[in-house]
Amino acid sequence: MRQSGEKADSDTREYEMIDRITLEQREYEILSPRAAKSAETKGRAREEEKCRLRTEFQRDRDRIIHSKAFRRLMHKTQVFLAPEGDHFRTRLTHTLEVAQISRTVARALALNEDLTEAIALGHDLGHTPFGHNGEMVLNEIHEGGFRHNVQSLRVVDVLEEHDGKRGMNLTAEVRDGILNHTGSGVPFTLEGQIVKICDRIAYINHDIDDALRSGVISDDDLPAECIEQLGSRHSTRIDTLVKDLIENSDGKDSVQLSENRAFYMNKLREFMFANVYHNKRVKRDEDVEKVRNIITSLYDYYVENPDRLPPIMEDIESEYGIKEAAKDHVAAMTDRYAINMYSEKFVPKGWK
């Protein structure tokens, strides 16, 4: 054991700068043969000069974090509409929890953490204000429907900018993971498959935590067989599912939970839909109707008054049409911005 005052060799050793080439080489040395390698990316729609320091997946992660769409997630609903309290999840905190869980799984499976993190951080960029209620309304009123995963891809491909050009120009691996994080599609990378499952692990369990905090449900309401199999505490359930996901996917060409754990996680999800997501205390009819009124009114307003769209949307309108531009603008709004815009355009000034 080193005595006090002694220095290990590493304390005085000189280290060379770690650049992109070094990082790419390390991926081949320490990651699984099944891992996506940044040096072998399927590439970007527009060719770019490579960064001296960062891998391609690290650059994608950084572009997402620095985007306006990512910052707006702070003020977008996760489940509870206008919750009273500071500890309820937002779309941003959900995204960070998904990224943390996903990275843990990727690290244990010797897969690419940077790619996993980039997909996780970008997966919900296209979510509407007011959570899935806003998504439901836009899906009903917009020609062609609305799905947040498709919109998330549209955000990174079209609506955000990078170096003065439209779109972030992300790699094919990150774009695929964002699009297929939900729905029937299966990401072509194992890293994307991790995010798809960890998204569900995260939201089921943190939504239970929020529902318990709000008093909508109690511990005694949770299905006994699920608690017996997965654990009685928030952290225990996540730990159980993460370990199962890792152990069941180790050395395999796909990432998935065991049949037993997947069954009980889905039972918990069914419980949440029946007792929380459609619970009138969580989403009162009058609140849901207010969301419908706000989203519909703003969408119709911009369709009928294209000149009132922000100047940044002019090119979108010109290329994709006014309905697509109106949908993009409304979907990008935070909860409070949508409320403010509705108040500004539809509430007489004397009533405010």
C-alpha positions as MATLAB code, in Angstrom:
seq = 'MRQSGEKADSDTREYEMIDRITLEQREYEILSPRAAKSAETKGRAREEEKCRLRTEFQRDRDRIIHSKAFRRLMHKTQVFLAPEGDHFRTRLTHTLEVAQISRTVARALALNEDLTEAIALGHDLGHTPFGHNGEMVLNEIHEGGFRHNVQSLRVVDVLEEHDGKRGMNLTAEVRDGILNHTGSGVPFTLEGQIVKICDRIAYINHDIDDALRSGVISDDDLPAECIEQLGSRHSTRIDTLVKDLIENSDGKDSVQLSENRAFYMNKLREFMFANVYHNKRVKRDEDVEKVRNIITSLYDYYVENPDRLPPIMEDIESEYGIKEAAKDHVAAMTDRYAINMYSEKFVPKGWK';
ca = [
       0.000    0.000    0.000;
       1.356    3.443   -0.884;
       2.508    5.436    2.141;
       1.425    9.022    2.733;
       3.533   11.427    0.708;
       4.540    8.789   -1.851;
       3.569    9.314   -5.480;
       2.509    6.608   -7.849;
       4.318    6.409  -11.166;
       1.184    7.715  -12.859;
       1.479   10.980  -10.924;
       4.619   11.980  -12.800;
       4.096   10.122  -16.070;
       3.659   12.275  -19.143;
       0.583   11.602  -21.239;
      -0.039   12.327  -24.876;
      -3.135   14.179  -25.978;
      -6.090   11.895  -26.670;
      -7.350   12.753  -30.140;
     -10.013   11.268  -32.394;
      -7.678    8.709  -33.927;
      -6.753    7.456  -30.458;
     -10.399    7.246  -29.424;
     -11.321    5.359  -32.575;
      -8.503    2.894  -31.968;
      -9.604    2.383  -28.364;
     -13.068    1.413  -29.598;
     -11.533   -1.500  -31.519;
      -9.454   -2.491  -28.495;
     -12.091   -2.442  -25.756;
     -15.532   -2.673  -27.370;
     -17.383   -5.769  -28.451;
     -17.120   -6.812  -32.108;
     -20.891   -6.209  -32.149;
     -20.499   -2.564  -31.117;
     -20.931    0.234  -33.617;
     -17.520    1.770  -34.325;
     -17.380    5.505  -34.957;
     -14.708    5.034  -37.624;
     -17.143    2.805  -39.536;
     -20.195    5.051  -39.368;
     -22.558    4.895  -42.331;
     -21.920    8.608  -42.536;
     -23.799   11.868  -42.847;
     -26.027   13.239  -45.599;
     -23.472   16.011  -46.125;
     -19.809   15.160  -45.930;
     -17.856   17.071  -43.295;
     -14.247   17.380  -42.301;
     -13.682   15.170  -39.276;
     -12.999   16.699  -35.870;
      -9.456   16.453  -34.578;
     -10.544   15.543  -31.038;
     -14.014   13.985  -31.100;
     -15.417   10.884  -32.748;
     -18.397   11.205  -35.074;
     -20.836    9.992  -32.413;
     -19.415   12.391  -29.839;
     -19.987   15.256  -32.265;
     -23.611   14.181  -32.700;
     -24.129   14.110  -28.947;
     -22.684   17.612  -28.607;
     -24.830   19.014  -31.417;
     -27.971   17.658  -29.765;
     -27.077   19.062  -26.340;
     -26.394   22.511  -27.801;
     -29.596   22.598  -29.854;
     -32.565   24.832  -29.067;
     -34.876   21.824  -29.220;
     -32.946   20.148  -26.394;
     -33.180   23.226  -24.175;
     -36.929   23.446  -24.710;
     -37.412   19.977  -23.206;
     -36.999   21.616  -19.794;
     -40.433   23.190  -20.106;
     -42.362   20.355  -21.739;
     -44.730   18.074  -19.846;
     -43.806   14.461  -19.182;
     -47.091   13.151  -17.689;
     -48.560   15.584  -15.184;
     -50.148   18.703  -16.667;
     -49.068   21.790  -14.665;
     -47.927   19.817  -11.592;
     -47.741   21.584   -8.245;
     -44.230   20.822   -7.051;
     -40.638   21.028   -8.207;
     -39.809   17.330   -8.241;
     -42.036   16.039  -11.019;
     -40.308   14.903  -14.192;
     -40.213   17.038  -17.289;
     -39.371   15.858  -20.781;
     -35.776   16.930  -20.126;
     -35.310   15.016  -16.874;
     -36.876   11.976  -18.544;
     -34.348   12.288  -21.364;
     -31.443   12.493  -18.924;
     -32.664    9.436  -17.018;
     -32.931    7.464  -20.263;
     -29.402    8.530  -21.194;
     -28.009    7.488  -17.806;
     -29.668    4.062  -17.801;
     -28.750    3.459  -21.436;
     -25.098    4.299  -20.878;
     -24.913    1.882  -17.962;
     -26.213   -0.920  -20.162;
     -23.958   -0.002  -23.092;
     -20.882    0.073  -20.857;
     -21.627   -3.331  -19.343;
     -22.201   -4.894  -22.789;
     -19.014   -3.284  -24.185;
     -21.059   -1.349  -26.728;
     -20.574    2.246  -27.870;
     -21.542    4.607  -25.034;
     -21.179    7.743  -27.151;
     -23.613    6.495  -29.788;
     -26.012    5.279  -27.106;
     -25.934    8.629  -25.328;
     -26.467   10.611  -28.538;
     -29.555    8.570  -29.436;
     -30.946    8.837  -25.907;
     -30.453   12.598  -25.723;
     -32.142   13.115  -29.091;
     -34.976   10.614  -28.910;
     -37.697   13.002  -27.660;
     -36.700   16.269  -29.369;
     -39.917   16.224  -31.397;
     -42.320   15.954  -28.483;
     -45.169   18.445  -28.344;
     -46.162   20.718  -25.481;
     -48.462   19.069  -22.921;
     -46.977   15.608  -23.378;
     -48.867   12.863  -25.151;
     -52.071   14.903  -24.981;
     -50.542   17.469  -27.309;
     -49.279   14.689  -29.545;
     -52.751   13.128  -29.677;
     -54.365   16.409  -30.721;
     -51.814   17.152  -33.451;
     -52.199   13.599  -34.716;
     -55.926   14.179  -35.070;
     -55.900   17.601  -36.716;
     -52.779   17.520  -38.901;
     -53.111   15.973  -42.330;
     -50.859   12.933  -42.360;
     -50.974   12.578  -38.588;
     -48.247   13.191  -36.037;
     -45.808   10.866  -34.250;
     -43.201   12.297  -31.941;
     -40.429    9.947  -33.068;
     -40.929   10.999  -36.694;
     -40.972   14.623  -35.577;
     -37.787   14.081  -33.556;
     -36.051   12.970  -36.729;
     -37.493   15.971  -38.553;
     -36.095   18.257  -35.858;
     -32.544   17.001  -36.359;
     -32.838   16.709  -40.152;
     -34.704   19.893  -41.024;
     -35.714   22.257  -38.233;
     -32.454   22.755  -36.359;
     -29.416   24.312  -38.033;
     -25.715   23.562  -38.007;
     -22.994   25.780  -39.454;
     -25.629   27.943  -41.113;
     -27.211   25.015  -42.931;
     -30.552   23.342  -42.333;
     -30.413   20.201  -40.190;
     -27.823   18.946  -37.701;
     -26.444   16.524  -40.300;
     -26.205   13.663  -37.812;
     -24.829   10.220  -38.557;
     -27.109    7.512  -39.929;
     -26.758    5.483  -36.709;
     -28.060    8.281  -34.483;
     -30.859    9.181  -36.894;
     -32.001    5.548  -37.038;
     -31.965    5.219  -33.256;
     -34.042    8.378  -32.823;
     -36.643    7.306  -35.385;
     -36.985    3.749  -34.108;
     -36.864    4.355  -30.358;
     -40.598    3.636  -30.293;
     -43.040    1.848  -32.543;
     -42.569   -1.356  -34.526;
     -39.228   -0.434  -36.077;
     -36.047   -2.044  -34.706;
     -32.855    0.049  -34.675;
     -30.094   -1.496  -36.777;
     -27.508   -0.884  -34.037;
     -27.462   -2.612  -30.670;
     -26.970    0.834  -29.147;
     -30.286    1.970  -30.615;
     -31.953   -1.168  -29.280;
     -30.644   -0.328  -25.802;
     -32.284    3.108  -25.888;
     -35.576    1.654  -27.129;
     -35.836   -0.612  -24.069;
     -34.298    1.784  -21.543;
     -36.780    4.489  -22.572;
     -39.562    2.192  -21.393;
     -37.692    1.137  -18.244;
     -37.198    4.797  -17.365;
     -40.665    6.178  -17.995;
     -42.613    3.338  -16.392;
     -40.623    3.588  -13.196;
     -40.245    7.347  -12.907;
     -43.926    7.808  -13.735;
     -44.741    5.440  -10.863;
     -42.523    7.581   -8.640;
     -44.324   10.779   -9.707;
     -47.739    9.156   -9.327;
     -46.885    8.030   -5.792;
     -45.619   11.508   -4.927;
     -48.815   13.089   -6.216;
     -51.041   10.702   -4.278;
     -52.754    9.414   -7.410;
     -51.753    5.888   -6.389;
     -50.264    4.325   -3.275;
     -47.709    1.565   -2.841;
     -50.530   -0.824   -2.007;
     -52.115   -0.196   -5.417;
     -49.129   -1.521   -7.374;
     -49.653   -5.086   -8.693;
     -48.318   -7.443   -6.040;
     -46.871   -9.946   -8.508;
     -44.925   -7.180  -10.265;
     -43.520   -5.886   -7.001;
     -42.544   -9.400   -6.000;
     -40.687   -9.948   -9.257;
     -39.178   -6.499   -9.827;
     -38.901   -4.895   -6.396;
     -40.806   -2.580   -4.093;
     -38.652    0.522   -4.558;
     -37.987    2.744   -7.575;
     -34.245    2.107   -7.569;
     -34.685   -1.636   -6.998;
     -37.003   -2.040   -9.974;
     -34.645   -0.194  -12.288;
     -31.680   -2.196  -10.955;
     -33.543   -5.476  -11.519;
     -34.503   -4.601  -15.084;
     -31.095   -3.193  -16.021;
     -29.255   -6.247  -14.718;
     -31.671   -8.549  -16.497;
     -31.274   -6.626  -19.750;
     -27.499   -6.880  -19.517;
     -27.405  -10.557  -18.565;
     -29.976  -11.549  -21.176;
     -28.235   -9.603  -23.979;
     -24.605  -10.418  -23.234;
     -22.918  -11.884  -26.309;
     -26.086  -11.808  -28.397;
     -26.949  -10.107  -31.662;
     -29.956   -8.336  -30.158;
     -30.732   -6.466  -26.948;
     -33.776   -7.575  -24.999;
     -35.120   -8.398  -21.565;
     -35.798  -11.963  -20.503;
     -39.365  -13.130  -21.095;
     -40.083  -13.119  -17.361;
     -38.879   -9.563  -16.685;
     -40.435   -8.223  -19.881;
     -43.773   -9.760  -18.900;
     -43.866   -8.077  -15.496;
     -42.581   -4.761  -16.799;
     -45.372   -4.756  -19.370;
     -47.848   -5.627  -16.613;
     -46.680   -2.523  -14.760;
     -47.099   -0.503  -17.961;
     -50.680   -1.767  -18.331;
     -51.329   -0.797  -14.723;
     -50.017    2.706  -15.374;
     -52.251    3.196  -18.403;
     -55.283    2.024  -16.464;
     -54.592    3.875  -13.227;
     -52.368    6.877  -14.011;
     -52.077    7.894  -17.652;
     -55.867    8.002  -18.044;
     -56.614    8.923  -14.435;
     -58.911   11.952  -14.129;
     -56.811   13.305  -11.253;
     -53.765   13.347  -13.510;
     -55.521   14.580  -16.620;
     -58.830   16.123  -15.753;
     -61.295   16.327  -18.614;
     -61.315   20.109  -18.428;
     -57.508   20.248  -18.601;
     -57.368   17.864  -21.548;
     -60.015   19.967  -23.279;
     -57.951   23.082  -22.631;
     -54.945   21.398  -24.244;
     -57.077   20.456  -27.229;
     -58.331   24.018  -27.532;
     -54.854   25.551  -27.272;
     -53.207   23.201  -29.789;
     -56.076   23.320  -32.279;
     -56.510   27.085  -32.049;
     -52.815   27.803  -32.558;
     -52.490   25.323  -35.423;
     -55.525   26.750  -37.232;
     -54.356   30.302  -36.575;
     -50.984   29.788  -38.263;
     -52.532   27.875  -41.164;
     -54.873   30.811  -41.770;
     -52.241   33.478  -41.029;
     -48.918   32.242  -42.440;
     -47.481   35.750  -42.199;
     -47.641   35.426  -38.390;
     -45.177   32.538  -38.306;
     -41.686   33.482  -37.072;
     -39.302   34.526  -39.871;
     -37.249   31.382  -39.245;
     -40.206   29.315  -40.493;
     -40.485   31.086  -43.859;
     -38.233   28.626  -45.660;
     -40.068   25.685  -44.080;
     -43.404   27.040  -45.269;
     -42.049   27.688  -48.743;
     -40.650   24.185  -49.136;
     -43.121   22.035  -47.188;
     -46.352   24.038  -47.151;
     -48.188   26.031  -44.509;
     -49.761   23.061  -42.709;
     -46.404   21.399  -42.210;
     -44.887   24.677  -41.040;
     -47.771   25.286  -38.621;
     -47.387   21.763  -37.247;
     -43.633   22.210  -36.815;
     -44.047   25.521  -35.032;
     -46.761   24.345  -32.631;
     -44.996   21.055  -31.892;
     -41.803   22.932  -30.989;
     -43.516   25.101  -28.370;
     -42.993   24.617  -24.660;
     -46.076   24.383  -22.472;
     -45.773   27.925  -21.182;
     -44.989   29.420  -24.599;
     -48.067   27.743  -26.083;
     -50.206   29.129  -23.248;
     -48.724   32.599  -23.718;
     -49.284   32.527  -27.480;
     -52.857   31.372  -26.995;
     -53.480   34.122  -24.457;
     -51.922   36.734  -26.722;
     -53.948   35.776  -29.772;
     -57.296   34.669  -28.355;
     -57.851   36.213  -24.906;
     -59.048   39.844  -24.856;
     -56.476   42.057  -23.179;
     -58.946   43.256  -20.554;
     -59.432   39.657  -19.353;
     -55.786   38.973  -18.600;
];
